[in-house]
Amino acid sequence: MSGNLKKYYLFFTFLLVSFLFFKCKSSKNTLTLTFDKINYPIDNQFNEQKIELGEKLFFDKRLSLDETVSCATCHKPGLAFTDGLAVSDGVLGRKTTRNSSSILNAAFLPKVMFDGEVATLEMQAIVPIQEHTEMAMKMKDLIEKLRKIPEYQDAAKKIFNRDFDPFVLTRSIAAYERTLISDNSNFDKYYYQKRKFALSKNARAGFKVFSEKLYCTKCHSLPYFTTFKIENNGYTELNSEDLGRFRIHSDSNDIGKFKVPSLRNVSATAPYMHDGRFETLSEVIDFYANGGRNVYNQSEIIKKFTLTKKEKSQLIEFLENLEDF
C-alpha cells in the first residue's frame, strides 16, 4: 500500500470510528418512552404459549351464540382495535349500547370498561361473552363447546395442566391483550426519541396548543394520553338513556361519568364519545370549545376556549401523529 493510500485509509477509518463513537454516545443520552412495567397477575404470568392460545380465542367466532361475533369483531387490529361503528354489532342482529374502545395499552389500565368498574382484564373477558347484546353465551355451555375442540383442550392440558375451563379462557385472552402495546408513534419519536423532524412544523405547533394553550393534558396526560380517571366531560344530559357509571351503584355523583379514554391512535378510532355521536375530530374539538353542554355534574375542567382555524388544523395534525398500530 502506497504512503498516500495508507494516509487516506487511516483518515477514513478515523472518521468512521468517530461517527460510531458519537452516535453511540448520543444514543445514551436519548430520552426513551417509559411506560410502567406491566404488572402481571400472580395467576397469569407471561407465557408465549398462553398468548398464542389467547390470540386464537380472541379471533374465534365460536365464542358467540350464533358464531358470528368474536372479540375481534368489535376490536379489529386494522382500526386500532376498535370497529368503526357508533355502537357495536352483536349476535342475532343485536346492537350494543356503547362505542367500542381501543384495547391497545390495556395492559396498563387500573380498571377496565367505560364505567371503570371491572378490576382486571381477566374479569373483563367474561363480560362481552355473557352480555345479551354482544356474544350472549352462557359460560357453562361455552366451556362444554370449547372443551370438545381438540386444539383448545390439548392446549389447556399442556399450558395449564387442566381441562379447558373459564380460568383457561380468561387468562389466555387477557395474556394476549397485554401484548397489544402502542408506544412508537411519530409523536413518540419526536418527543421521547428526540427526532425533531418526526413531526411536521404544524404538528409540533399542534402539540403546543394541546399541552400549553388548552387544558387537554388535565385529562389526557403523557405518556398514556389519559389519566385513567372517571370524569363527566359535559356530554351526558340527565334525560340520556346511558348515564354512565351511575348504572353501577345508582350514585348521583356518578351521573354522566365515564373512564377517560386514551388519545393514542385517536385518528383511527372514529366515531367518538361513548355513543359514537361525533364522526370527526373536528366535531369533538368544537364540542369542547363550547365548554361541553353545561350538564349536571360536569367536570370543572371543561371550559370554553377559542382556537383560530389554523390552530385547530394544527391540533388535529398533532392528534393524527399519535397513531401507531
C-alpha positions in Angstrom: 0.0 0.0 0.0 1.4 3.4 -1.0 2.0 6.1 1.5 -0.8 8.3 0.2 -3.3 5.4 0.0 -2.4 4.4 3.6 -3.0 8.0 4.8 -6.4 8.0 3.1 -7.2 4.7 4.6 -6.3 5.8 8.1 -8.2 9.1 7.7 -11.4 7.4 6.7 -11.0 4.8 9.4 -10.7 7.7 11.9 -13.9 9.3 10.5 -15.8 6.0 10.8 -14.7 5.4 14.3 -15.5 9.0 15.3 -19.0 8.7 13.8 -19.8 5.5 15.6 -18.5 6.9 18.9 -20.6 10.0 18.8 -23.6 8.1 17.6 -23.4 5.7 20.5 -22.7 8.5 22.9 -25.7 10.5 21.7 -27.9 7.4 21.9 -27.2 7.0 25.6 -28.5 10.5 26.2 -31.7 10.0 24.1 -34.8 10.1 26.2 -36.9 7.0 25.7 -40.5 6.4 26.4 -41.0 4.6 29.7 -44.4 3.1 30.2 -44.9 1.4 33.5 -43.7 -2.1 33.8 -46.6 -4.5 33.0 -47.9 -5.8 36.3 -48.8 -9.4 35.5 -51.3 -11.1 37.9 -49.8 -13.8 40.1 -52.1 -16.3 38.4 -51.4 -15.1 34.9 -47.7 -14.6 34.4 -46.2 -14.1 30.9 -46.1 -17.2 28.8 -45.8 -17.3 25.0 -47.9 -20.4 24.5 -50.7 -18.9 26.6 -50.5 -15.7 24.5 -50.8 -17.8 21.3 -53.8 -19.6 22.7 -55.4 -16.3 23.7 -54.9 -14.8 20.2 -56.7 -17.8 18.7 -59.6 -17.4 21.1 -59.7 -13.6 20.5 -60.4 -14.2 16.8 -62.7 -17.2 17.2 -66.4 -16.6 16.4 -67.3 -19.9 18.0 -67.3 -18.0 21.3 -70.6 -16.4 20.4 -74.2 -17.8 20.4 -74.6 -17.8 16.6 -70.9 -18.0 15.8 -70.9 -14.6 14.1 -69.1 -12.5 16.7 -65.6 -12.8 18.2 -63.6 -10.4 20.4 -62.0 -9.1 17.2 -65.4 -8.2 15.7 -65.5 -5.2 18.0 -61.7 -4.8 18.3 -60.3 -5.0 14.8 -56.5 -4.7 14.5 -56.8 -2.6 11.4 -58.8 0.0 13.3 -56.6 0.3 16.3 -58.7 -2.5 17.9 -62.0 -0.7 17.5 -64.7 -1.4 14.9 -65.5 2.0 13.3 -69.2 1.9 14.3 -71.1 4.2 16.6 -72.2 1.2 18.7 -71.0 -2.3 18.0 -72.8 -5.2 16.3 -73.7 -8.2 18.5 -75.2 -11.6 17.8 -78.6 -12.1 16.1 -78.5 -8.6 14.7 -78.5 -7.0 18.2 -76.7 -3.7 18.9 -74.7 -2.8 21.9 -75.3 0.4 23.8 -71.7 1.8 23.6 -68.9 2.6 21.2 -66.1 0.1 21.1 -62.9 1.3 22.9 -59.4 0.5 21.7 -57.7 -2.1 23.8 -54.2 -1.0 22.8 -52.2 -0.5 26.0 -55.0 -2.2 28.0 -52.2 -3.8 30.0 -51.8 -0.6 31.9 -55.4 0.1 32.8 -56.0 0.1 36.5 -59.7 -0.5 35.8 -61.4 -1.7 32.7 -64.6 -0.8 30.7 -66.3 2.6 30.3 -67.6 2.5 33.8 -64.1 1.9 35.3 -65.5 -0.8 37.5 -64.0 -4.1 36.3 -60.8 -4.8 38.1 -58.8 -6.9 35.6 -58.6 -7.9 32.0 -59.3 -11.4 33.1 -62.6 -10.4 34.6 -63.4 -8.2 31.6 -63.1 -11.1 29.2 -66.2 -12.6 30.8 -68.4 -9.6 30.2 -68.9 -9.5 26.4 -69.1 -13.3 26.2 -72.1 -13.4 28.5 -73.7 -10.0 27.6 -77.0 -10.4 25.8 -76.3 -7.8 23.1 -72.8 -8.9 22.4 -71.9 -12.6 22.3 -74.8 -14.0 24.5 -73.2 -17.2 25.6 -73.8 -19.0 28.9 -70.4 -19.8 30.3 -71.3 -23.4 31.1 -72.4 -24.0 27.5 -69.4 -22.3 26.1 -66.9 -24.3 28.1 -68.6 -27.5 27.1 -68.4 -26.4 23.5 -64.7 -25.3 23.6 -63.6 -28.3 25.6 -64.7 -30.6 22.7 -62.3 -28.8 20.3 -59.1 -30.8 20.5 -56.8 -27.8 19.8 -58.2 -25.9 22.8 -58.4 -28.9 25.1 -54.9 -30.1 24.3 -53.5 -26.5 24.8 -55.3 -26.2 28.2 -53.7 -29.5 29.3 -50.3 -28.6 28.1 -50.2 -25.0 29.3 -52.3 -25.0 32.4 -52.4 -28.7 33.3 -56.1 -28.7 33.5 -59.2 -29.2 31.3 -60.3 -26.2 29.3 -62.4 -24.1 31.7 -63.2 -20.4 32.4 -59.8 -20.0 34.0 -58.0 -21.1 30.9 -60.3 -19.0 28.7 -60.0 -15.7 30.6 -56.3 -16.0 31.4 -55.4 -16.7 27.8 -57.4 -13.9 26.3 -56.1 -11.4 28.9 -52.5 -12.6 28.3 -52.9 -11.9 24.6 -54.4 -8.5 25.2 -51.5 -7.5 27.4 -49.2 -7.8 24.3 -51.1 -5.1 22.4 -48.8 -2.1 23.1 -48.7 1.2 21.2 -45.7 3.4 22.1 -43.9 4.3 18.9 -46.0 6.9 17.1 -44.4 9.9 15.3 -45.0 11.9 18.4 -43.0 9.4 20.5 -40.2 9.6 18.0 -40.2 13.4 18.3 -40.8 13.8 22.0 -39.1 10.8 23.6 -36.5 9.8 21.0 -35.7 13.5 20.2 -36.1 13.1 16.5 -37.1 16.7 15.7 -38.3 16.1 12.2 -40.5 13.1 13.1 -43.3 15.7 13.5 -44.1 18.4 10.9 -43.9 22.1 12.0 -47.7 22.2 12.1 -47.9 19.0 14.3 -45.3 20.5 16.7 -47.4 23.6 16.9 -50.5 21.5 17.5 -48.7 19.8 20.4 -48.2 23.3 21.9 -51.9 24.0 21.5 -52.7 20.7 23.2 -50.3 21.0 26.1 -49.9 24.7 26.7 -52.9 26.7 25.4 -55.6 24.3 26.2 -56.4 22.1 29.2 -56.2 18.8 27.3 -53.4 17.3 29.4 -55.5 17.5 32.6 -57.4 14.5 31.3 -55.1 13.2 28.6 -51.6 13.3 30.2 -48.5 11.8 28.9 -47.3 9.1 28.2 -50.6 7.2 28.0 -52.7 10.3 27.0 -55.2 9.5 29.7 -55.3 9.9 33.5 -57.4 6.7 33.7 -59.9 8.6 35.8 -63.6 8.6 35.7 -64.9 12.0 34.6 -68.1 13.8 33.4 -66.9 15.5 30.2 -70.1 17.6 29.8 -71.6 15.3 27.2 -74.3 13.3 29.0 -77.6 15.0 29.8 -79.9 13.9 32.6 -82.5 12.6 30.2 -79.9 10.4 28.4 -80.6 6.7 28.2 -77.0 6.0 29.3 -75.9 7.8 32.5 -72.5 6.3 32.6 -71.1 4.9 35.9 -74.4 5.8 37.6 -75.8 2.5 36.4 -73.3 0.6 38.6 -74.1 2.0 42.0 -77.0 4.4 41.4 -74.9 7.1 43.0 -75.9 10.6 41.7 -72.3 11.6 42.0 -71.6 9.2 39.1 -74.1 10.6 36.7 -72.5 11.2 33.3 -69.1 9.8 34.3 -67.1 7.6 32.0 -63.5 6.5 32.0 -61.2 9.0 30.2 -60.1 7.3 27.0 -56.6 7.4 25.7 -56.0 9.6 22.7 -53.3 7.3 21.3 -54.4 6.3 17.8 -57.4 8.6 18.1 -57.4 9.5 14.4 -58.1 5.8 13.6 -60.9 5.2 16.2 -63.8 7.3 14.9 -66.6 7.7 15.7 -66.2 9.3 19.1 -67.9 9.6 22.5 -69.4 6.6 24.3 -72.3 6.5 21.9 -70.3 7.3 18.7 -72.1 10.6 18.1 -69.3 12.5 16.6 -67.8 11.3 13.3 -64.7 13.6 13.2 -62.0 15.1 15.4 -63.2 18.5 14.3 -66.6 17.9 15.9 -65.0 16.7 19.1 -62.9 19.8 19.3 -65.9 22.0 18.7 -67.8 20.3 21.5 -65.0 21.0 24.0 -64.6 24.6 22.6 -68.2 25.2 23.5 -67.5 24.1 27.1 -69.5 20.9 26.8 -73.2 21.1 27.3 -73.1 22.6 30.8 -74.8 19.5 32.1 -75.4 18.3 35.7 -72.2 17.0 37.3 -70.0 18.3 34.6 -66.3 18.4 35.5 -64.9 21.8 36.3 -62.0 21.0 34.0 -64.3 21.5 30.9 -64.2 25.2 30.0 -64.9 27.2 26.8 -62.0 28.1 24.6 -61.3 29.7 21.3 -59.0 28.4 18.5 -58.1 30.0 15.2 -58.8 27.9 12.1 -55.0 27.4 11.8 -54.7 26.3 15.5 -57.5 23.8 15.1 -55.9 22.4 12.0 -52.5 22.1 13.8 -54.2 20.4 16.8 -55.8 17.8 14.5 -52.5 17.2 12.8 -50.8 16.6 16.1 -53.5 14.1 17.1 -53.1 12.3 13.8 -49.5 11.7 14.8 -50.4 9.7 17.8 -51.1 6.8 15.6 -49.1 3.6 16.0 -50.8 0.2 15.5 
